[in-house]
């Protein structure tokens, strides 16, 4: 899944949407990114692994996670059943809806990870509120903004009454740097070149990824390259599947073909043909 900048109309204080990850490509790592909005992520089904700043966080069903504005984060992995509500609000709106003492920890990047695990009753209640508010999003700015403000107030109240989760450990500096480098043209680097930039040996970098993320460096790079391939193909900048695969960082089309089929169960050409017939 390639990263698309978050867009909110000027007439609205934020947005609320439900994300599902049933499509294989939606399970791919996206680039590290940051928004100028406060984000609340509510996992109503499935699980995910995210990296926020320099910390890896495991999110089971029932997690309510706040991501401060302008904080780099990425989805490292997601179960195929994941359903996640994302509530995003402008900083000024948050400061008007919540008191200063309530909003400060959510808006500051230096206050630690704001994460709680909700009980089933609270999870279902908050998910129902989000669903009701989302159903009113087409009712005009006044109704939409009132609903978003209510969703934030209720989410914060549930968060305030729940026991905080433990602070996750910081990632090793080399892993955090590698994740920052492995986007865009950084995916064209070989493992040895990446290790040099991270100031460790290639073998040590590979071991660090398994230790810190529970995934191999090769697996993370291939999944990011698949997402990059999808982005290049959709952009129309590449004349062939091979050009898109090489532009995404794969060493050869045969290597790309193996990784693609393992991830999706289809050949690249076969899946492209199927999608063309469905249009």
C-alpha positions in Angstrom: 0.0 0.0 0.0 1.6 3.2 -1.1 1.2 6.3 1.1 -1.4 8.8 0.1 -1.4 12.2 1.9 -4.3 12.7 4.2 -6.7 15.3 2.8 -9.4 17.1 4.8 -11.7 19.8 3.2 -11.2 23.3 4.7 -14.8 23.3 6.0 -14.2 20.2 8.2 -12.3 19.9 11.5 -11.1 16.4 10.5 -12.2 13.0 9.1 -13.2 9.6 10.2 -12.9 6.4 8.1 -12.7 2.7 8.4 -9.8 0.7 6.9 -9.9 -2.9 6.0 -6.9 -5.0 5.0 -8.5 -8.0 3.2 -6.6 -7.2 -0.1 -3.1 -8.6 -0.1 -1.6 -5.3 -1.2 -3.2 -3.5 1.7 -1.0 -5.7 4.0 2.2 -4.2 2.6 4.4 -1.8 4.5 3.8 1.8 3.5 6.4 4.6 3.8 7.1 6.4 7.0 4.9 9.4 7.0 3.5 12.1 9.3 0.3 14.2 9.2 -0.4 17.6 10.7 -3.5 16.1 12.4 -4.0 14.2 15.7 -4.9 10.6 14.9 -6.8 8.0 17.0 -6.6 4.4 15.8 -9.2 1.9 17.1 -8.7 -1.7 16.2 -12.1 -3.4 16.1 -10.8 -6.7 14.6 -7.5 -8.3 13.8 -4.0 -7.1 14.8 -1.3 -4.9 13.5 2.3 -4.0 14.1 3.2 -0.3 13.8 6.3 1.8 14.2 5.9 5.2 15.7 9.0 7.3 15.9 11.6 4.8 17.0 9.3 2.4 18.8 7.7 -0.9 17.6 4.2 -1.4 18.9 2.0 -4.5 18.7 -1.7 -3.7 18.5 -4.2 -6.5 19.2 -8.0 -6.1 18.8 -9.3 -3.5 21.2 -6.2 -1.2 21.0 -6.9 2.6 21.1 -3.7 4.4 20.0 -3.2 8.1 19.7 -0.6 9.4 17.2 0.5 13.1 17.8 0.6 15.5 14.9 3.8 15.4 12.7 4.9 12.2 14.2 6.5 9.7 11.7 4.8 6.3 11.7 4.2 3.3 9.5 2.2 0.1 9.3 4.7 -2.6 9.5 2.3 -5.5 9.2 -1.4 -6.3 9.5 -3.5 -9.4 9.8 -5.8 -10.1 6.8 -8.8 -9.6 9.0 -7.8 -6.1 10.3 -10.5 -3.5 10.6 -9.3 -0.1 12.0 -11.1 3.1 12.6 -9.0 6.2 12.0 -10.1 9.5 13.6 -8.1 12.5 12.4 -8.6 16.0 13.8 -7.0 19.4 13.3 -4.9 20.6 16.3 -7.0 23.7 16.8 -10.2 21.7 16.9 -8.7 19.3 19.5 -7.7 22.3 21.7 -11.2 23.6 21.5 -13.0 20.3 22.3 -10.7 19.1 25.1 -9.2 21.1 27.9 -5.6 22.1 27.9 -4.6 19.4 30.4 -6.5 16.8 28.3 -5.2 17.7 24.9 -1.5 18.4 25.8 -0.4 14.7 26.2 -2.2 13.7 23.0 -0.6 16.5 21.0 3.0 16.3 22.3 5.5 13.9 20.8 7.5 13.9 24.1 4.8 12.5 26.3 5.3 8.8 25.5 3.0 6.4 23.7 -0.6 7.1 24.4 -2.1 3.6 24.1 -4.7 1.6 26.0 -6.4 -1.8 25.7 -10.2 -1.5 25.8 -12.5 -4.0 27.4 -15.0 -5.6 25.0 -17.9 -3.5 26.1 -16.0 -0.2 25.7 -14.6 -1.3 22.4 -18.0 -2.2 21.0 -19.5 1.1 22.3 -16.8 3.3 20.8 -16.9 1.4 17.5 -20.7 1.9 17.4 -20.2 5.7 18.0 -17.6 5.9 15.2 -20.0 4.0 12.9 -22.9 6.3 13.7 -20.7 9.4 13.2 -19.3 8.1 9.9 -22.8 7.6 8.7 -23.5 11.3 9.0 -20.3 12.4 7.2 -22.3 13.4 4.1 -24.8 15.6 6.0 -22.9 18.8 5.6 -20.1 20.5 7.5 -22.1 21.5 10.6 -23.4 18.0 11.3 -20.1 16.4 10.3 -18.1 18.6 12.6 -20.4 18.1 15.5 -20.2 14.4 15.0 -16.4 14.5 14.8 -16.2 16.5 18.0 -18.5 14.1 19.8 -16.3 11.1 18.5 -13.2 12.8 19.9 -14.8 13.6 23.3 -16.1 10.0 23.7 -12.8 8.4 22.5 -10.9 10.5 25.0 -13.3 9.6 27.8 -12.9 5.9 27.1 -9.1 6.4 26.9 -9.0 8.3 30.2 -10.9 5.6 32.1 -8.8 2.7 30.7 -5.5 1.5 32.2 -2.5 2.6 30.0 -0.4 0.0 28.3 3.3 -0.3 29.0 5.7 1.9 27.2 7.2 0.0 24.2 11.0 -0.3 24.0 12.8 1.9 21.5 14.1 0.4 18.3 17.8 -0.1 17.8 19.1 3.0 16.0 20.3 1.0 13.0 16.8 -0.5 12.4 15.1 2.9 12.8 17.5 4.4 10.3 17.1 1.6 7.8 13.3 2.0 7.9 13.7 5.7 7.2 16.0 5.0 4.3 13.9 2.2 2.7 11.5 4.4 0.8 11.5 5.8 -2.7 14.9 5.5 -4.2 16.3 4.1 -1.0 14.7 0.7 -2.0 17.3 0.6 -4.9 20.1 0.1 -2.4 21.6 -3.4 -1.9 21.7 -4.9 1.6 25.4 -4.1 1.9 24.8 -0.4 0.8 22.0 -0.1 3.3 24.1 -1.5 6.1 26.9 1.0 5.3 24.4 3.8 5.7 23.3 2.3 9.0 26.9 2.0 10.2 26.6 -1.8 10.9 27.6 -4.9 9.1 25.1 -6.5 6.7 24.9 -9.6 8.9 24.3 -7.6 12.0 21.6 -5.5 10.4 19.8 -8.6 9.3 19.9 -10.0 12.9 18.7 -6.7 14.3 15.6 -6.7 12.1 14.7 -10.2 13.3 15.3 -9.2 17.0 13.6 -5.8 16.9 10.8 -6.4 14.4 10.3 -10.1 14.4 10.7 -10.1 10.6 13.7 -10.5 8.4 15.3 -7.6 6.6 14.6 -9.4 3.3 10.9 -9.8 4.1 10.5 -6.1 5.0 12.3 -4.9 2.0 10.4 -7.1 -0.4 7.1 -6.0 1.0 8.0 -2.4 0.7 9.2 -3.0 -2.9 5.9 -4.6 -3.8 4.1 -1.5 -2.5 6.5 0.7 -4.5 5.8 -1.5 -7.6 2.1 -0.9 -7.2 2.6 2.8 -6.9 4.8 3.0 -10.0 2.4 0.9 -12.0 -0.6 3.0 -11.0 1.2 6.2 -11.8 1.6 5.3 -15.4 5.3 6.3 -15.3 6.4 2.8 -16.4 5.8 1.2 -19.8 5.9 -2.4 -18.6 5.7 -4.6 -15.5 9.5 -5.2 -15.8 10.2 -1.5 -15.7 8.0 -1.1 -12.6 9.6 -4.0 -10.9 13.2 -2.8 -11.5 12.2 0.7 -10.5 10.8 -0.6 -7.2 14.2 -2.1 -6.3 14.0 -5.7 -7.4 17.2 -7.0 -8.9 15.5 -8.9 -11.8 12.0 -9.6 -13.1 12.4 -13.3 -12.1 13.1 -12.3 -8.5 10.1 -9.9 -8.5 7.9 -12.7 -10.0 8.8 -15.1 -7.2 8.1 -12.5 -4.5 4.9 -11.3 -6.1 3.4 -14.8 -6.5 4.4 -15.8 -3.0 2.7 -12.7 -1.6 -0.5 -12.7 -3.7 -0.9 -16.2 -5.1 -1.0 -14.8 -8.6 1.5 -14.0 -11.3 2.0 -10.3 -12.0 0.7 -10.5 -15.5 -2.2 -12.7 -14.5 -3.4 -10.4 -11.8 -3.0 -7.3 -14.1 -5.1 -9.1 -16.8 -7.8 -10.0 -14.2 -8.0 -6.4 -13.0 -8.2 -5.1 -16.5 -11.2 -7.4 -17.3 -13.0 -6.2 -14.1 -12.8 -2.5 -15.1 
